[in-house]
Amino acid sequence: MSDTPVIGVLALQGDVREHLIALASADALARPVRRPEELAEVDGLVIPGGESTTMSKLAVLFGMMEPLRERVRAGMPVYGTCAGMILLAEKILDPRSGQETVGGIDMIVRRNAFGRQNESFEAAVEVAGIDGGAVEGVFIRAPWVESVGAEAEVIAEHGGHIVAVRQRNVLATSFHPELTGDHRVHALFVDMVRAVK
């Protein structure tokens, strides 16, 4: 049982339940995280989709922003989807007023780059490091990555845009794999956590 990593899902806003289910199916012990004490008890963390500005403000309000930054800098594995990708970027193009990021990946992201809510779509995405064919990704007001620094590795593109990036222990996707029932991206992340546990 000691090989089972404890992975939190930042539960301030967004599709928390779907990530908890996906992580459990990938053999992790998954739990919601809202407070710094809960963050201190996990081996890794998922930052879900949602509204990135709201999540940023709630993280500050709940006293989570600095502890999150510290854990990421210390090497805790983190996986961000959609709004989570935005929070893991070092820089946002056209950020909303007061919007902060946790950082962790040397990348510049563009918010809502794939369009508005009614332009949401599903697409098959080939992700480097994931066997078994393309991953089904759901894009909902999704960001894309404008550019990455030297240490960031682009692991997927869609329509000529970067949609998945990894930098050391930090992983981010523009899309939501947790909404499709295909849990291979979560399994990749669980393996990343297990490798540093």
N, C-alpha and C positions, 0 to 999 in steps of 0.2 A: 504493500500500500504506500510505502514511502516514496515510490517512484511517481506517484500521482501528484502533479503540481496543483497548487491552489491558485486559481486565476480569478481575479475580480473583474466585474463589469462596472464601469463608472455609471452610477445610477442617479444622475442628476436630471437627466432628460433623455429621450430617445428610445430606440427599440432594444431595451435591456433584456426583456424576457427571451427574445429570439436568440440573442448571443449566449445567454445562460444555457439554453437548450443545445445550441451548436457546440459549445465547449464541453458540455457533459457527454455528448455523443462522441467527442474526440478524446474521451478518457481523462478529462480534467475535473477537479472539484471546483465548481463554479459558484461564485457568490456575488451579490450586489455590494458595491462600495460607495458610501456617501460621505464618510468622515475620515480624517487623517489616521485615526486609530485602526480603522478597517483596512486602509491602504497599507499600513505597516505589516499586516498579517498575510499579504498575498505575495506569490512568487512572480506574478505577471498581471497585466491589466489590459482589458479591452476598453477603448473609448468608442462608444457607438455612434451611429448616425443620429441626427436630430437637427437642431438649429444652432450653428456654431457660435453665433454671437451670444445667444441665451446661455449656452453651455459654458462659455468663457466667463460670463458674468456670475453664473451660479457657482462655478468653481472658486472664484474669488470670494463670493459671499459665504460659502461653506468652509472657507479656510483651506481649500484643497489645492489651489494653484501652485503655491511654493513647495509643499510636500511632493506634488506630482513632478515638478521640475527637478527637485532633488533626487527623487527615485530614478527618473529617466537618466539624469547625468551620472548616477551611480551604476547604471547598467541594467536596471530592471527591464525585462522585455515588455514592450507595449505594442498593441495592434490597434490602429484606428481605421474606422470605416466612414467614408463620406465626411460628415462634420468632424469625425475623429481624425481624419487625414488633415483637415484644415488646422486643427489644434496641435498636430504634431509637426507642422511646417515651421521653419525658421522665419518665413516671411509670407504675408498674404497680400495679393494685389487688391487694391480698393477695399481695405478692411472697414468694417463698420466702426463708428466712433466708440472708443473704449474697448475694442476687441483685443484680447491678448491671446497668445499661444503658449503652449507648454514647450514646444520645440522638440528637437530630437532627430529630425531629418533635415539635412541641408537642401531644402527645396523651396521654390516659390510656387504657391498655389493660387488659382483663380476660382473664387467662390461662384457657385451656380453656373459654371461654365457650359454645362450641357443643356441649359435651358430651365424653364420654370417647371413647377409641379406637373402641369398637364402635358409636358413634353417628356415625362419619365418613360423609360424603355428598359427592355431586357436584352442582353447580348451575351454571346459566347466569347469568353476572353481566355486566350492562351497565357498562362502564368508560368514563368520560369521557375523550376523547382517543384512543380506539381505535376505528378504523373497521372495518366488516365484520360488525357484529352482536355478540351477547354472547360473552364469553369463558367457556370451560368451566373452572370452578375446582373443585379438590378440597379439601375441608375436613376436616382430620385433627386432632382435639383443638385446633381453631383458636381463636385469640383473636378478640375484636371490640373496636372502639374505643368507649369510653364517651363521650368528649368530645374536641374539638379546640380549640386556641387560634386566635387571629385569623389567624395566618400559614399555618396548615395548610389545605389544600384537600381536601375530601371528594370522591373521584372514583368511588366505588362503594358501594352499600348492598345488603344482602341480608336479607330478613325483618325490615326495620325497623332493622337494625344497620349501622353503618359498617364496611366490610370492605376499603376501599382508600383510602389517603391519600397526598397529595404535598405536600411543603414544600420549595420551591426545588429543590435537587438531590437530595433524598431521597424515595424512593418506598417504599411498604410495602403489602403485601396480606396479608389473613388466610389466604388460600387459596394453593394450590400450582398455578400454571399450568404449571410445568415437568413435571408428571406427565401432561399431557393430549395432548402433541404440538401444541398451539396455542401458538406462540411469539410472539404479538403483544405481550404484556406485556414480554417480553424485548427485542423490537424497539423498543418505546417507550423502555425503559431505555437501550439502545445509542444511540439518538438523543439522549437526555439527556447521555450521556457525550461523544458526538461534539460536542455544542453547546458544551461547556466545554473540550474537549481543546486 
